[in-house]
Amino acid sequence: MKINWQSGWAAGAQQLLIPISNNQGDLAENLEEIATKLGVHLTSALEDFKAEPGETLVLYGQHSKVFLLGLGNSPGFAEVFRAARLFSARQKSKLSSTLCIYLEQSSLAPDQQITCIEALVNGLYLGIYDAGKYKSTDLIGHPLASAEAALEFYLPTALPSKEVAKAVARGQVVAEAQLAILDLINAPGNKKHPAKMAEFARESGQRGNFSVRVMEKAELEAEGFLALLGVNQGSPEPPVCVILEYVPEQPALRRIGLVGKGVTFDTGGLSIKPSANMHHMKSDMSGAAAVYGAIEVAARLQLPYHIIGVTPVTENSVDAQSLKPGDVIGSYSGRTIEVTDTDAEGRIILADALSYLVRNYTVDTIIDLATLTGSAARVLGTHAACLFANDDALANSLAEAGELSGERLWRLPLWDVYKDELKSDVADLRNFSGKPAAGAISAAKFLEVFVDEHPSWAHLDIAGVAYGDVDFLPHKSATAFGLRLLVEWLMGQEA
């Protein structure tokens, strides 16, 4: 998609999008001014337009089609992004390959206008997504996905071109990474074996020019990834651990470690899940996907951070070799784990990944992401992920990034009173207490053991937000949750 910008009014545009907030002075006067510029009458439909978030009104001029897009009262990035994405998805049949956008938000400060541009690019681009790639019939392509697609921005003259260029680049690069991981997460289990995940990571590394190393089964055995290998016992598809490393050209401000759960399909193992909705467990690698996407974006935008990503990848399948409830396995850390529930496998493979990261790399901060517990969804539903951290400053900065990006977090405690849930009579610790309470917290306490008292670690349980009902598609889909959050957090660290 080509994206251009210039100052002034979009005279002669055949398709014009005008985002408008309802705190922009007198809305009626603004609408009348727009109608005059367009050469259309202020009809009753236009008078009824309230510029509520996502509200759309289509106007037809003599030679043009005009879309008014409501942004609500206080449009930040999240509000503009969501409105733009909904518009792009829902108005697909009315759009052509070139969309002009007139941005006249006189009530917004210049930095807010820059944010609005980035959100519009990100949202309009992401709205082209179609999950039906495995259908035998040809898909009806989105006009903005065509080779000749273009967005033409018409902007206030006061905006500095350099800042506009940065906003456009951020919006486009993030959207491209989100589109890629949406396809990856939505792919069915038979199209997404661990080897395919490794292939995706390698391709991501080529796009972003960062290194990708794939540890295959023989190397995992030699290195002692006993927890990951244990979960993989029931699968004919060998596991991998994908190590991604981006080193900036300029001196790095900080070294960041990212860890993502990569279970490509989760049956629950012998502690098998109910059949209803098990097919959605193709999304149990969303944490790893977010790590891949965030590192690619950081590399393509040349953010000044040295980032190491570690993603353990396996299926959790059922056969005669599967882990049995009560089995005791080893781990990379040397600790033994009693597997009381084979459906609590995510924390087991993350144990090896976290231990590998802290014992082989020196990082200032560790953030792990995982679709880890149903408890997280029961606590916060589908509107926020659970945040756990042993560092208040890290927790606060992540929560702020969540608010700015629209991928919200809510902090839960890591009190030591929950350590008792990990006690085992036969091993160093157990993976599940069996109690129907505080499941997300006890899972986080389990992971905490394997960061070896690192002083700045955060765990994001994204089980409730990574996959589900989305308002721009008629079915459940991946959300790409975590990618934008991590990028927003990284950019915030530069300040």
C-alpha positions as CSV (number, residue, x, y, z in Angstrom):
1,M,0.0,0.0,0.0
2,K,1.3,3.4,-1.0
3,I,0.8,6.2,1.5
4,N,1.2,9.9,0.6
5,W,0.4,13.2,2.3
6,Q,0.1,16.9,1.5
7,S,-1.5,19.9,3.1
8,G,-4.8,21.5,2.2
9,W,-8.3,20.5,1.2
10,A,-8.8,17.3,-0.8
11,A,-10.3,19.0,-3.9
12,G,-11.3,16.6,-6.6
13,A,-11.1,13.4,-4.5
14,Q,-13.4,10.7,-5.7
15,Q,-13.5,8.9,-2.4
16,L,-12.9,10.9,0.7
17,L,-12.8,9.9,4.4
18,I,-13.3,12.6,7.0
19,P,-12.6,11.5,10.6
20,I,-14.4,13.9,13.0
21,S,-14.7,14.1,16.7
22,N,-17.8,15.4,18.5
23,N,-15.8,17.7,20.7
24,Q,-14.6,19.7,17.7
25,G,-16.3,23.0,18.6
26,D,-19.9,23.2,17.3
27,L,-20.4,19.9,15.5
28,A,-23.3,21.3,13.5
29,E,-21.3,24.2,12.3
30,N,-18.4,21.9,11.3
31,L,-20.8,19.6,9.4
32,E,-22.3,22.6,7.6
33,E,-18.8,23.8,6.6
34,I,-17.9,20.3,5.4
35,A,-21.2,20.1,3.4
36,T,-20.3,23.4,1.8
37,K,-16.9,22.3,0.8
38,L,-18.3,19.1,-0.7
39,G,-21.1,20.9,-2.5
40,V,-23.8,18.8,-0.9
41,H,-26.9,19.8,1.0
42,L,-27.0,19.5,4.8
43,T,-29.7,16.8,4.8
44,S,-31.5,15.4,7.8
45,A,-29.2,12.4,7.7
46,L,-26.2,14.7,8.1
47,E,-27.9,16.6,10.8
48,D,-28.5,13.3,12.7
49,F,-24.8,12.4,12.5
50,K,-23.4,12.6,16.1
51,A,-19.7,11.5,15.4
52,E,-20.0,8.7,18.0
53,P,-17.1,6.3,18.0
54,G,-17.2,4.2,14.7
55,E,-20.3,5.9,13.5
56,T,-20.2,6.2,9.7
57,L,-22.3,8.3,7.3
58,V,-21.9,8.1,3.5
59,L,-22.5,11.2,1.4
60,Y,-22.7,11.4,-2.4
61,G,-21.6,14.5,-4.1
62,Q,-21.8,15.2,-7.8
63,H,-18.5,13.5,-8.5
64,S,-17.5,12.0,-5.2
65,K,-18.3,9.6,-2.4
66,V,-17.6,10.9,1.1
67,F,-17.5,9.0,4.3
68,L,-17.8,10.7,7.7
69,L,-16.2,8.7,10.4
70,G,-17.0,9.4,14.0
71,L,-14.2,9.3,16.6
72,G,-16.2,10.2,19.7
73,N,-15.4,12.8,22.3
74,S,-11.8,12.1,23.3
75,P,-10.1,10.2,20.5
76,G,-6.8,8.7,21.4
77,F,-4.9,6.0,19.5
78,A,-7.1,3.2,20.6
79,E,-10.4,4.9,19.7
80,V,-9.2,6.1,16.2
81,F,-7.6,2.7,15.5
82,R,-10.8,0.8,16.3
83,A,-13.0,3.2,14.3
84,A,-10.7,3.0,11.3
85,R,-10.4,-0.8,11.4
86,L,-14.2,-1.2,11.6
87,F,-14.7,1.3,8.8
88,S,-12.2,-0.5,6.5
89,A,-13.7,-3.9,7.2
90,R,-17.4,-2.9,7.0
91,Q,-17.2,-0.5,4.1
92,K,-15.1,-2.9,1.9
93,S,-17.8,-3.1,-0.8
94,K,-18.0,0.7,-1.2
95,L,-14.3,1.4,-1.3
96,S,-12.0,1.8,-4.3
97,S,-8.2,1.2,-4.3
98,T,-7.5,4.9,-3.6
99,L,-8.9,6.5,-0.4
100,C,-8.3,10.2,0.3
101,I,-8.4,11.2,4.0
102,Y,-9.0,14.8,5.1
103,L,-7.7,15.4,8.6
104,E,-8.9,18.6,10.1
105,Q,-9.0,18.1,13.8
106,S,-8.7,21.7,15.0
107,S,-9.5,20.6,18.6
108,L,-6.5,18.3,18.7
109,A,-2.9,19.4,19.5
110,P,-0.3,18.6,16.8
111,D,1.0,15.6,18.7
112,Q,-2.5,14.2,19.0
113,Q,-3.0,14.7,15.2
114,I,0.2,12.7,14.6
115,T,-1.2,9.9,16.8
116,C,-4.4,10.1,14.8
117,I,-2.5,9.6,11.5
118,E,-0.7,6.6,12.9
119,A,-3.9,5.1,14.2
120,L,-5.7,5.7,10.9
121,V,-3.0,4.0,8.9
122,N,-2.8,1.1,11.3
123,G,-6.6,0.6,11.4
124,L,-7.4,1.1,7.8
125,Y,-4.6,-1.3,6.8
126,L,-5.5,-4.0,9.3
127,G,-9.1,-3.8,8.2
128,I,-8.2,-5.6,5.0
129,Y,-7.7,-8.9,6.9
130,D,-9.7,-11.9,5.7
131,A,-9.3,-15.2,7.6
132,G,-10.7,-17.3,4.8
133,K,-7.4,-18.2,3.1
134,Y,-8.1,-22.0,3.1
135,K,-11.4,-21.7,1.2
136,S,-11.5,-23.3,-2.2
137,T,-13.4,-20.4,-3.8
138,D,-11.5,-17.2,-4.7
139,L,-11.8,-14.6,-2.0
140,I,-13.2,-11.2,-2.9
141,G,-10.2,-9.1,-2.3
142,H,-10.3,-5.8,-0.3
143,P,-9.7,-2.8,-2.6
144,L,-7.0,-1.5,-0.2
145,A,-5.2,-4.8,-0.4
146,S,-4.6,-4.5,-4.2
147,A,-1.2,-3.8,-5.7
148,E,-2.3,-0.2,-6.7
149,A,-3.9,0.6,-3.3
150,A,-3.1,4.0,-1.9
151,L,-4.0,6.3,1.0
152,E,-3.8,10.0,0.3
153,F,-3.7,12.2,3.4
154,Y,-4.7,15.9,3.3
155,L,-3.3,17.5,6.5
156,P,-3.1,20.7,8.4
157,T,-0.1,22.7,7.3
158,A,1.3,23.0,10.8
159,L,2.3,19.3,11.1
160,P,6.0,18.7,10.6
161,S,6.6,16.3,7.6
162,K,9.3,14.3,9.5
163,E,6.8,13.4,12.3
164,V,4.1,12.6,9.8
165,A,6.6,10.2,8.0
166,K,7.4,8.5,11.3
167,A,3.7,8.0,12.2
168,V,2.9,6.6,8.7
169,A,5.9,4.2,8.9
170,R,4.9,3.0,12.4
171,G,1.3,2.5,11.4
172,Q,2.2,0.6,8.3
173,V,4.9,-1.6,9.7
174,V,2.8,-2.6,12.8
175,A,-0.1,-3.4,10.6
176,E,2.0,-5.6,8.3
177,A,3.3,-7.5,11.2
178,Q,-0.2,-7.9,12.7
179,L,-1.6,-9.2,9.4
180,A,1.2,-11.8,9.3
181,I,0.6,-13.1,12.8
182,L,-3.2,-13.1,12.4
183,D,-2.7,-15.6,9.6
184,L,-0.3,-17.6,11.7
185,I,-2.6,-17.7,14.8
186,N,-5.7,-18.5,12.8
187,A,-4.0,-21.3,10.9
188,P,-5.3,-24.7,11.8
189,G,-3.2,-27.2,13.7
190,N,-2.4,-29.3,10.7
191,K,-1.0,-26.3,8.9
192,K,1.1,-25.0,11.9
193,H,3.5,-27.7,13.2
194,P,6.5,-26.5,15.2
195,A,8.6,-26.6,12.0
196,K,6.2,-24.2,10.4
197,M,6.5,-21.8,13.3
198,A,10.3,-21.9,12.9
199,E,9.9,-21.2,9.2
200,F,7.7,-18.2,10.0
201,A,10.3,-16.9,12.4
202,R,13.0,-17.2,9.8
203,E,11.0,-15.3,7.3
204,S,10.3,-12.6,9.9
205,G,14.0,-12.4,10.5
206,Q,14.7,-11.9,6.8
207,R,12.1,-9.1,6.6
208,G,13.5,-7.4,9.7
209,N,17.2,-8.3,9.1
210,F,17.7,-9.9,12.6
211,S,19.0,-13.3,13.5
212,V,16.9,-16.4,14.1
213,R,18.3,-19.6,15.5
214,V,16.2,-22.8,15.7
215,M,17.1,-25.4,18.3
216,E,15.7,-28.7,17.0
217,K,15.0,-31.8,19.0
218,A,18.6,-33.2,19.2
219,E,20.0,-29.9,20.4
220,L,17.1,-29.6,22.9
221,E,18.0,-33.0,24.3
222,A,21.7,-32.1,24.5
223,E,21.0,-28.8,26.2
224,G,18.6,-30.3,28.7
225,F,15.2,-28.8,27.8
226,L,13.5,-31.6,29.7
227,A,10.3,-29.8,30.4
228,L,9.7,-28.9,26.8
229,L,10.6,-32.4,25.7
230,G,8.2,-33.9,28.3
231,V,5.2,-32.0,26.9
232,N,6.2,-33.0,23.4
233,Q,6.2,-36.8,24.2
234,G,2.8,-37.4,22.8
235,S,3.3,-35.6,19.5
236,P,4.8,-37.0,16.3
237,E,5.9,-33.5,15.5
238,P,9.3,-32.7,17.1
239,P,9.6,-29.6,19.2
240,V,11.7,-26.5,18.5
241,C,12.9,-23.6,20.5
242,V,13.2,-20.5,18.4
243,I,15.8,-17.8,19.5
244,L,15.4,-14.4,17.9
245,E,17.9,-11.6,18.4
246,Y,17.8,-8.1,17.1
247,V,20.9,-5.9,17.7
248,P,20.4,-2.2,16.7
249,E,23.0,-0.4,14.7
250,Q,23.3,2.4,17.3
251,P,24.3,1.7,20.9
252,A,21.4,-0.1,22.6
253,L,19.7,1.8,25.4
254,R,18.6,-1.5,27.1
255,R,18.6,-5.2,26.7
256,I,15.2,-6.7,26.6
257,G,14.2,-10.4,26.9
258,L,10.9,-11.5,25.4
259,V,9.5,-15.0,25.9
260,G,6.3,-16.4,24.2
261,K,4.4,-19.6,24.7
262,G,4.2,-21.6,21.4
263,V,1.8,-24.5,21.8
264,T,0.7,-25.0,18.2
265,F,-2.3,-27.1,19.2
266,D,-3.4,-27.9,22.8
267,T,-5.6,-31.0,23.3
268,G,-4.9,-30.8,27.0
269,G,-2.9,-34.1,26.8
270,L,-4.3,-36.9,28.9
271,S,-6.0,-34.3,31.1
272,I,-8.0,-33.8,27.9
273,K,-10.1,-30.7,27.2
274,P,-13.8,-30.9,26.4
275,S,-14.5,-31.3,22.7
276,A,-16.6,-28.1,22.6
277,N,-14.4,-25.3,21.3
278,M,-11.2,-27.4,21.4
279,H,-10.7,-26.3,17.8
280,H,-9.9,-22.8,19.1
281,M,-6.8,-24.2,20.7
282,K,-4.9,-23.6,17.5
283,S,-4.4,-20.2,19.0
284,D,-2.4,-21.4,22.0
285,M,0.8,-20.1,20.4
286,S,-0.4,-16.4,20.4
287,G,2.3,-15.4,22.9
288,A,5.1,-16.7,20.6
289,A,3.4,-14.9,17.6
290,A,3.3,-11.6,19.5
291,V,7.0,-12.0,20.2
292,Y,7.8,-12.6,16.6
293,G,5.8,-9.6,15.5
294,A,7.1,-7.2,18.1
295,I,10.8,-8.0,17.3
296,E,10.2,-7.7,13.6
297,V,8.6,-4.3,14.1
298,A,11.4,-3.2,16.4
299,A,14.0,-4.2,13.8
300,R,12.2,-2.6,10.9
301,L,11.7,0.7,12.8
302,Q,15.3,0.4,14.1
303,L,14.3,0.9,17.7
304,P,17.4,1.3,20.0
305,Y,17.1,-1.9,22.0
306,H,18.9,-5.2,22.0
307,I,16.1,-7.7,22.1
308,I,16.3,-11.4,22.6
309,G,13.2,-13.6,22.0
310,V,12.9,-17.1,23.2
311,T,9.8,-19.2,22.1
312,P,9.4,-22.9,23.0
313,V,7.2,-24.5,20.4
314,T,5.4,-27.9,20.6
315,E,2.0,-29.6,20.3
316,N,0.3,-30.9,23.4
317,S,-1.1,-34.1,22.0
318,V,-2.4,-37.5,23.1
319,D,-0.9,-40.9,22.5
320,A,0.6,-43.8,24.4
321,Q,3.8,-41.8,25.1
322,S,2.1,-38.7,26.5
323,L,2.8,-37.4,29.9
324,K,0.6,-38.9,32.5
325,P,-0.9,-37.0,35.5
326,G,1.6,-37.6,38.4
327,D,4.6,-38.0,36.2
328,V,7.8,-36.2,37.4
329,I,10.0,-34.6,34.8
330,G,13.2,-32.5,34.8
331,S,13.8,-29.0,33.4
332,Y,16.5,-26.8,32.0
333,S,16.9,-25.2,35.4
334,G,17.7,-28.6,37.1
335,R,14.4,-28.4,39.1
336,T,12.0,-31.3,39.0
337,I,8.3,-30.8,38.3
338,E,5.4,-33.0,39.3
339,V,2.9,-32.9,36.4
340,T,-0.5,-33.1,38.2
341,D,-2.4,-31.8,35.2
342,T,-1.1,-32.2,31.6
343,D,-3.4,-29.4,30.5
344,A,-1.2,-26.9,32.4
345,E,1.5,-27.5,29.9
346,G,2.2,-23.8,29.0
347,R,3.9,-23.0,32.2
348,I,6.0,-26.2,31.9
349,I,7.5,-25.2,28.5
350,L,7.9,-21.6,29.6
351,A,9.9,-22.8,32.6
352,D,12.6,-24.0,30.2
353,A,12.5,-20.9,28.1
354,L,12.8,-18.5,31.0
355,S,15.6,-20.5,32.5
356,Y,17.4,-20.6,29.2
357,L,17.1,-16.8,28.8
358,V,18.3,-15.8,32.3
359,R,21.2,-18.3,32.3
360,N,22.5,-17.5,28.8
361,Y,21.8,-13.8,28.3
362,T,22.2,-10.7,30.4
363,V,19.0,-8.7,30.0
364,D,17.6,-5.7,31.9
365,T,14.0,-6.7,31.6
366,I,12.1,-9.9,30.9
367,I,8.5,-9.9,29.6
368,D,6.7,-13.2,28.9
369,L,3.4,-13.6,27.1
370,A,1.2,-16.7,27.2
371,T,-2.4,-17.9,26.7
372,L,-1.8,-19.5,30.0
373,T,-5.0,-20.0,32.1
374,G,-8.7,-20.0,31.8
375,S,-8.6,-18.2,35.1
376,A,-7.3,-15.1,33.4
377,A,-10.4,-15.0,31.1
378,R,-12.7,-15.6,34.1
379,V,-11.1,-12.7,36.0
380,L,-11.0,-10.0,33.3
381,G,-13.1,-11.4,30.4
382,T,-12.1,-10.3,26.9
383,H,-11.2,-6.7,27.6
384,A,-7.8,-6.9,29.4
385,A,-4.9,-9.3,30.0
386,C,-3.6,-10.2,33.5
387,L,-0.4,-8.4,34.4
388,F,2.0,-9.8,37.0
389,A,5.4,-8.2,37.8
390,N,8.0,-8.1,40.5
391,D,9.0,-4.5,39.4
392,D,6.6,-1.7,40.0
393,A,8.1,0.6,37.5
394,L,7.9,-2.1,34.8
395,A,4.3,-2.9,35.7
396,N,3.3,0.8,35.6
397,S,5.0,1.4,32.2
398,L,3.4,-1.7,30.7
399,A,-0.1,-0.7,32.0
400,E,0.4,2.8,30.5
401,A,1.4,1.3,27.2
402,G,-1.7,-0.9,27.4
403,E,-3.9,2.2,27.8
404,L,-2.3,4.0,24.9
405,S,-2.4,1.0,22.5
406,G,-5.9,-0.2,23.5
407,E,-4.4,-3.5,24.6
408,R,-5.2,-3.1,28.3
409,L,-3.6,-4.8,31.3
410,W,-4.7,-5.1,34.9
411,R,-2.2,-6.0,37.6
412,L,-2.8,-8.9,39.9
413,P,-0.7,-9.8,43.0
414,L,2.4,-12.1,43.2
415,W,2.2,-12.4,47.0
416,D,4.2,-15.2,48.5
417,V,1.2,-16.7,50.2
418,Y,0.4,-18.3,46.9
419,K,3.7,-20.3,46.9
420,D,2.0,-23.0,48.9
421,E,0.0,-23.9,45.7
422,L,3.3,-25.1,44.1
423,K,4.3,-27.5,46.9
424,S,4.8,-31.2,45.9
425,D,5.4,-34.2,48.0
426,V,7.5,-35.9,45.3
427,A,9.2,-33.2,43.3
428,D,10.6,-29.7,43.7
429,L,7.3,-28.2,42.7
430,R,4.0,-29.2,40.9
431,N,2.5,-27.5,37.9
432,F,-1.1,-27.2,39.2
433,S,-2.7,-27.2,42.6
434,G,-6.1,-28.6,41.5
435,K,-7.9,-25.9,43.3
436,P,-10.6,-24.0,41.3
437,A,-9.4,-20.6,42.6
438,A,-6.5,-18.1,41.9
439,G,-5.4,-20.1,38.9
440,A,-3.8,-17.3,37.0
441,I,-1.9,-16.2,40.1
442,S,-0.6,-19.7,41.0
443,A,0.6,-20.1,37.3
444,A,2.5,-16.8,37.6
445,K,4.1,-17.9,40.8
446,F,5.2,-21.1,39.1
447,L,6.9,-19.0,36.3
448,E,8.5,-16.8,38.9
449,V,10.5,-19.7,40.2
450,F,12.3,-20.0,36.8
451,V,13.4,-16.4,36.4
452,D,16.0,-17.0,39.1
453,E,15.1,-13.8,41.1
454,H,15.6,-11.5,38.1
455,P,14.7,-8.0,39.4
456,S,12.6,-6.9,36.5
457,W,10.2,-9.5,35.1
458,A,6.6,-9.3,34.0
459,H,4.2,-12.0,33.0
460,L,1.2,-11.3,30.7
461,D,-1.6,-13.9,30.7
462,I,-3.4,-13.2,27.5
463,A,-5.7,-16.1,27.5
464,G,-8.9,-14.0,27.5
465,V,-7.8,-11.5,24.8
466,A,-5.7,-13.4,22.2
467,Y,-8.6,-15.1,20.4
468,G,-12.3,-14.7,20.4
469,D,-15.3,-12.7,19.1
470,V,-14.2,-9.7,17.2
471,D,-16.6,-7.0,15.8
472,F,-15.0,-6.7,12.4
473,L,-15.4,-10.4,11.4
474,P,-18.5,-12.7,11.6
475,H,-16.6,-15.4,13.5
476,K,-14.0,-16.0,16.2
477,S,-10.5,-14.9,15.2
478,A,-7.1,-14.1,16.5
479,T,-6.6,-10.5,17.7
480,A,-2.8,-10.1,17.5
481,F,-3.0,-8.9,21.2
482,G,0.4,-8.1,22.6
483,L,2.2,-6.9,19.5
484,R,1.0,-3.4,19.5
485,L,1.4,-3.3,23.3
486,L,5.0,-4.3,23.2
487,V,5.8,-1.8,20.5
488,E,4.1,1.0,22.4
489,W,6.0,0.0,25.5
490,L,9.3,-0.1,23.6
491,M,8.7,3.3,22.1
492,G,7.8,4.7,25.5
493,Q,11.2,3.6,26.9
494,E,12.9,6.1,24.6
495,A,11.3,9.1,26.3
